[in-house]
Amino acid sequence: MKSFTYKKPSTLEELLRIKKELKKKALLLAGGTNLMVYIKDDVYREGMIVDIKYLEELKGIREEGMHIEIGASETMAALINSSLLKKTVPLLPESLNIFANPVVREMSTIGGNIADASPIADTAPVLLVLNAQVIATGPSGERVIPLENFFKGPGTTALESDEIILKIRIPKETNGTGAFIKLGLRKGTSCSVTSAATWVVVKERRIEKIRIALGGVAPAPIRANKTENRFRGWTLDKGSLAGMCESLREDISPITDVRASARYRLEVSAGLLAKAIRCSTNLEE
Ligand SMILES: Cc1cc2nc3c(=O)[nH]c(=O)nc-3n(C[C@H](O)[C@H](O)[C@H](O)COP(=O)(O)OP(=O)(O)OC[C@H]3O[C@@H](n4cnc5c(N)ncnc54)[C@H](O)[C@@H]3O)c2cc1C
């Protein structure tokens, strides 16, 4: 038999007290678009559902010096409509226009998407190329975790059992352009099979900076560090782009699952990378 209790803390302090006492038995409910499925599917059979969606301390999209900070319980719809994000990190709101569907976008939160640590979480590749950090908080106070070190495997993160995600911090970039390309089984209401995000700074055709992140090709969303390091400083043209796509094989370790085979993911991720670089740099085919 399933056995759940429900609590809606009215302050962050109260939430952290509950988390300290119950640890993994405190099931945080943000938008609930994943959590409710897990409860229905018996992933969880007991615990306290702790409703955090309306907690003021987890809200807000703000400019803080050289960073943009997004409260963990902000929804995808709020991110898409944020004039601050459109102005400062347009890649993030633009990428969310293909997240699930309008109903799910109204419910699902950025904190829930990251905390869930799915290899195919759509915000992950974009936040990885934006060099985002997770601000976690718990009984010992706040700590900053670079997103690149946050994902440990499917459903596993660097959060301690008594910690929560408070906000996501993104450095403001003055140079560069980015793109996010996702391949799903359908166009709408579909999770990614594989996805790619890029951020490049190109000056007089020379690649000054390049950041590449991929979803669905490893146990967690990843940065393609080998390919990035290899091609920094190269001239951006058809030849170097083909080289990057080939080099990607050394960065990724896709698996076969219900959505696609490992081989298919390997081929497709190279295509997505090429498309993302072309989209953000106007490089011709
Ligand atoms: C029909 C449908 C379509 C979908 N399409 C997509 C898609 O296109 N792309 C995609 O990436 N995902 C998709 N998803 C998955 C889901 O919507 C997202 O992962 C969403 O962002 C999860 O956020 P949430 O607020 O609903 O999280 P919840 O379900 O409330 O929580 C998810 C997990 O995160 C934990 N959590 C939540 N907030 C915090 C916090 N602040 N600190 C620590 N832990 C926390 C919860 O305890 C839970 O374990 C889809 C889901 C459905 C049902």
The ligand as an SDF file (V2000), in Angstrom:
LIG
                    3D

 53 58  0  0  0  0  0  0  0  0999 V2000
    3.9350   15.1960  -21.1850 C   0  0  0  0  0  0  0  0  0  0  0  0
    5.3190   15.5140  -20.6970 C   0  0  0  0  0  0  0  0  0  0  0  0
    6.2300   16.0610  -21.5880 C   0  0  0  0  0  0  0  0  0  0  0  0
    7.5330   16.3530  -21.1570 C   0  0  0  0  0  0  0  0  0  0  0  0
    8.3910   16.9120  -22.0540 N   0  0  0  0  0  0  0  0  0  0  0  0
    9.6440   17.2560  -21.6450 C   0  0  0  0  0  0  0  0  0  0  0  0
   10.5400   17.8890  -22.5640 C   0  0  0  0  0  0  0  0  0  0  0  0
   10.2220   18.1880  -23.7200 O   0  0  0  0  0  0  0  0  0  0  0  0
   11.7820   18.1650  -22.1100 N   0  0  0  0  0  0  0  0  0  0  0  0
   12.2000   17.8720  -20.8410 C   0  0  0  0  0  0  0  0  0  0  0  0
   13.3470   18.1550  -20.4970 O   0  0  0  0  0  0  0  0  0  0  0  0
   11.3530   17.2940  -19.9620 N   0  0  0  0  0  0  0  0  0  0  0  0
   10.0900   16.9920  -20.3100 C   0  0  0  0  0  0  0  0  0  0  0  0
    9.2260   16.4020  -19.4170 N   0  0  0  0  0  0  0  0  0  0  0  0
    9.6720   16.1190  -18.0450 C   0  0  0  0  0  0  0  0  0  0  0  0
    9.3080   17.2210  -17.0110 C   0  0  0  0  0  0  0  0  0  0  0  0
    8.2240   17.9950  -17.4300 O   0  0  0  0  0  0  0  0  0  0  0  0
   10.4990   18.1530  -16.7280 C   0  0  0  0  0  0  0  0  0  0  0  0
   11.6300   17.4380  -16.3020 O   0  0  0  0  0  0  0  0  0  0  0  0
   10.1690   19.2610  -15.6970 C   0  0  0  0  0  0  0  0  0  0  0  0
   11.0450   20.3440  -15.8460 O   0  0  0  0  0  0  0  0  0  0  0  0
   10.2380   18.7980  -14.2630 C   0  0  0  0  0  0  0  0  0  0  0  0
    9.9340   19.8960  -13.4470 O   0  0  0  0  0  0  0  0  0  0  0  0
    8.7930   19.8430  -12.3410 P   0  0  0  0  0  0  0  0  0  0  0  0
    8.7460   21.1900  -11.7220 O   0  0  0  0  0  0  0  0  0  0  0  0
    7.5240   19.3230  -12.8830 O   0  0  0  0  0  0  0  0  0  0  0  0
    9.4620   18.7840  -11.3530 O   0  0  0  0  0  0  0  0  0  0  0  0
    8.7730   17.8180  -10.2890 P   0  0  0  0  0  0  0  0  0  0  0  0
    8.0840   16.7010  -10.9660 O   0  0  0  0  0  0  0  0  0  0  0  0
    7.9870   18.6010   -9.2940 O   0  0  0  0  0  0  0  0  0  0  0  0
   10.1080   17.2840   -9.5970 O   0  0  0  0  0  0  0  0  0  0  0  0
   11.0290   16.4740  -10.2990 C   0  0  0  0  0  0  0  0  0  0  0  0
   12.1250   15.9930   -9.3370 C   0  0  0  0  0  0  0  0  0  0  0  0
   12.9300   17.0790   -8.9230 O   0  0  0  0  0  0  0  0  0  0  0  0
   12.8890   17.2690   -7.5000 C   0  0  0  0  0  0  0  0  0  0  0  0
   12.9080   18.7120   -7.2700 N   0  0  0  0  0  0  0  0  0  0  0  0
   12.0630   19.6460   -7.7620 C   0  0  0  0  0  0  0  0  0  0  0  0
   12.4560   20.8710   -7.4070 N   0  0  0  0  0  0  0  0  0  0  0  0
   13.5780   20.7310   -6.6570 C   0  0  0  0  0  0  0  0  0  0  0  0
   14.4720   21.6350   -6.0050 C   0  0  0  0  0  0  0  0  0  0  0  0
   14.2770   22.9540   -6.0130 N   0  0  0  0  0  0  0  0  0  0  0  0
   15.5550   21.1210   -5.3500 N   0  0  0  0  0  0  0  0  0  0  0  0
   15.7690   19.7850   -5.3210 C   0  0  0  0  0  0  0  0  0  0  0  0
   14.9590   18.8810   -5.9040 N   0  0  0  0  0  0  0  0  0  0  0  0
   13.8830   19.3520   -6.5620 C   0  0  0  0  0  0  0  0  0  0  0  0
   11.5850   16.5910   -7.0880 C   0  0  0  0  0  0  0  0  0  0  0  0
   11.5910   16.1830   -5.7400 O   0  0  0  0  0  0  0  0  0  0  0  0
   11.5440   15.4090   -8.0540 C   0  0  0  0  0  0  0  0  0  0  0  0
   12.3730   14.3760   -7.6060 O   0  0  0  0  0  0  0  0  0  0  0  0
    7.9110   16.0980  -19.8050 C   0  0  0  0  0  0  0  0  0  0  0  0
    6.9780   15.5480  -18.9090 C   0  0  0  0  0  0  0  0  0  0  0  0
    5.6960   15.2750  -19.3400 C   0  0  0  0  0  0  0  0  0  0  0  0
    4.7130   14.7050  -18.3440 C   0  0  0  0  0  0  0  0  0  0  0  0
  1  2  1  0
  2  3  1  0
  2 52  2  0
  3  4  2  0
  4  5  1  0
  4 50  1  0
  5  6  2  0
  6  7  1  0
  6 13  1  0
  7  8  2  0
  7  9  1  0
  9 10  1  0
 10 11  2  0
 10 12  1  0
 12 13  2  0
 13 14  1  0
 14 15  1  0
 14 50  1  0
 15 16  1  0
 16 17  1  0
 16 18  1  0
 18 19  1  0
 18 20  1  0
 20 21  1  0
 20 22  1  0
 22 23  1  0
 23 24  1  0
 24 25  2  0
 24 26  1  0
 24 27  1  0
 27 28  1  0
 28 29  2  0
 28 30  1  0
 28 31  1  0
 31 32  1  0
 32 33  1  0
 33 34  1  0
 33 48  1  0
 34 35  1  0
 35 36  1  0
 35 46  1  0
 36 37  1  0
 36 45  1  0
 37 38  2  0
 38 39  1  0
 39 40  1  0
 39 45  2  0
 40 41  1  0
 40 42  2  0
 42 43  1  0
 43 44  2  0
 44 45  1  0
 46 47  1  0
 46 48  1  0
 48 49  1  0
 50 51  2  0
 51 52  1  0
 52 53  1  0
M  END
$$$$
